[in-house]
């Protein structure tokens, strides 16, 4: 079940109208309807607000989905977009990223070793 479908189902289980849910989220009924139709990409803050309204953990709201985060590192406002994805592929992606980080750390260590070696060589040439 997609997140927007789960949100609709949770709202219906409370016998709330879309208008009541929109009021709880401090947004227009039309804007909220777009969430339930899956026409709006939900950001983390809105997902947290929805989960809080339903008194559930955000993980339950996304239970059969993973989260893919895209952040703009050059942005001053630190906004991020969150997209649903297959949790199994996310685990593989995390493992791949960890391997990349490990390789980066090895390259940095080698760079530091070479810098030290060159500094020692410069001292030798200067007769220090």
C-alpha positions as CSV (number, residue, x, y, z in Angstrom):
1,X,0.0,0.0,0.0
2,X,1.4,3.4,-1.0
3,X,1.8,6.0,1.7
4,X,-0.9,8.3,0.3
5,X,-3.3,5.4,0.3
6,X,-2.4,4.6,3.9
7,X,-3.0,8.2,4.9
8,X,-6.5,8.1,3.3
9,X,-7.3,4.8,5.0
10,X,-6.2,6.1,8.4
11,X,-8.3,9.2,8.0
12,X,-11.3,7.2,7.0
13,X,-10.9,4.9,10.0
14,X,-11.3,8.0,12.2
15,X,-14.4,8.9,10.2
16,X,-12.8,12.3,9.4
17,X,-13.5,14.3,6.3
18,X,-10.7,15.6,4.1
19,X,-11.6,19.0,5.3
20,X,-11.1,18.1,9.0
21,X,-7.8,16.5,8.2
22,X,-6.8,19.6,6.2
23,X,-7.6,21.8,9.2
24,X,-5.4,19.6,11.5
25,X,-2.6,20.1,9.0
26,X,-3.2,23.8,8.6
27,X,-3.7,23.5,4.9
28,X,-6.4,23.8,2.3
29,X,-8.8,20.9,1.7
30,X,-7.7,20.9,-2.0
31,X,-4.0,20.7,-0.9
32,X,-4.8,17.8,1.4
33,X,-6.8,16.0,-1.3
34,X,-3.7,16.1,-3.5
35,X,-1.8,14.3,-0.8
36,X,-4.4,11.5,-0.7
37,X,-4.4,11.2,-4.5
38,X,-0.6,10.9,-4.4
39,X,-0.1,14.1,-6.4
40,X,2.0,15.8,-3.8
41,X,5.5,14.6,-2.8
42,X,5.5,14.6,1.0
43,X,8.4,16.1,2.8
44,X,9.6,14.8,6.2
45,X,8.0,17.6,8.2
46,X,4.6,17.0,6.7
47,X,5.0,13.2,7.1
48,X,5.9,13.7,10.8
49,X,2.9,16.0,11.2
50,X,0.5,13.4,9.7
51,X,2.0,10.6,11.8
52,X,1.5,12.8,14.9
53,X,-2.1,13.5,14.1
54,X,-2.8,9.7,13.7
55,X,-0.7,9.1,16.9
56,X,1.6,6.7,15.1
57,X,5.3,6.5,14.5
58,X,6.4,7.8,11.1
59,X,7.9,4.4,10.4
60,X,4.4,2.9,10.6
61,X,3.2,5.4,8.1
62,X,6.0,4.3,5.8
63,X,6.0,0.7,7.0
64,X,6.1,-1.1,3.6
65,X,8.3,1.6,2.0
66,X,11.8,2.9,2.4
67,X,12.9,6.5,2.3
68,X,15.2,8.0,-0.3
69,X,16.5,11.4,0.7
70,X,17.9,14.0,-1.7
71,X,19.4,17.0,0.0
72,X,20.9,20.1,-1.6
73,X,24.2,20.7,0.0
74,X,24.5,24.2,-1.4
75,X,21.2,25.3,0.0
76,X,21.0,27.7,2.9
77,X,17.5,26.6,3.8
78,X,18.4,22.9,4.3
79,X,15.3,21.6,2.5
80,X,15.1,17.9,1.6
81,X,12.8,15.8,-0.5
82,X,11.8,12.3,0.6
83,X,10.7,9.6,-1.8
84,X,9.4,6.1,-1.2
85,X,11.6,3.3,-2.4
86,X,12.1,-0.4,-1.9
87,X,13.7,-1.1,1.5
88,X,15.8,-4.0,0.1
89,X,17.3,-1.7,-2.6
90,X,18.0,0.9,0.1
91,X,20.0,-1.7,2.2
92,X,22.1,-2.4,-0.9
93,X,22.6,1.3,-1.6
94,X,23.7,1.8,2.0
95,X,26.2,-1.0,1.7
96,X,27.5,0.5,-1.6
97,X,27.8,3.9,0.0
98,X,29.7,2.4,3.0
99,X,32.1,0.8,0.6
100,X,32.7,4.1,-1.1
101,X,33.3,5.8,2.2
102,X,35.8,3.0,3.2
103,X,37.6,3.5,-0.2
104,X,37.7,7.3,0.4
105,X,39.2,6.8,3.8
106,X,41.9,4.5,2.4
107,X,42.7,7.1,-0.3
108,X,42.9,9.9,2.3
109,X,45.3,7.8,4.4
110,X,47.5,7.2,1.4
111,X,47.4,10.9,0.6
112,X,48.5,11.7,4.1
113,X,51.3,9.2,4.0
114,X,52.6,10.6,0.7
115,X,52.4,14.2,2.0
116,X,54.5,13.1,5.1
117,X,57.0,11.3,2.8
118,X,57.3,14.4,0.6
119,X,57.7,16.7,3.7
120,X,60.5,14.4,4.9
121,X,62.2,14.5,1.5
122,X,62.0,18.3,1.5
123,X,63.7,18.4,4.9
124,X,66.4,16.0,3.6
125,X,67.0,18.3,0.6
126,X,67.2,21.3,2.9
127,X,69.7,19.5,5.1
128,X,67.5,19.8,8.2
